[in-house]
């Protein structure tokens, strides 16, 4: 995952898409003991890192094998991120990023064998995990007070 993350960071630093304003990321993983919510948190922080912003409002819905999030970041950027599990298929990642000067796409092809979606470089703060859990429990968007109060 680090290679993909860094490649996109390099493209952004080169100004290829301008300022990113929207990310859509769909991830399919093989079922294992890892939490979909934990992976979702990592993907939200990764998207925020690309947009140089942090989540301020999250709306998360979870079904047995899928978790979806709609996120507003501090700079007004948005992201839609979905993680699901599927038996008997290879992991996949579909990514679209829209900037004010262009777009970046990864078409959702199968990831190479051994591709690891865990990415230890980005720490998922407890306040984000708590907000995602509250959103799932309440069935509504959650404003992240820790971020709002910090701004």
Buried (B, 14 or more C-beta within 10 A) or exposed (E): BEEBBEEBEEBBEEEBBEEBBBBBBBBBBEEEEEEBBBBBBBBBBBBBBBBEBBBBBBBBEBEEBBBBBBBBBBBEBBBBBBBBBBEEEBBBBBBBBBBEEEEBEBEBEEBEEEBEBEBEEBEBBEBBBBBBBBBBEEEEBBEBEBBEEEE
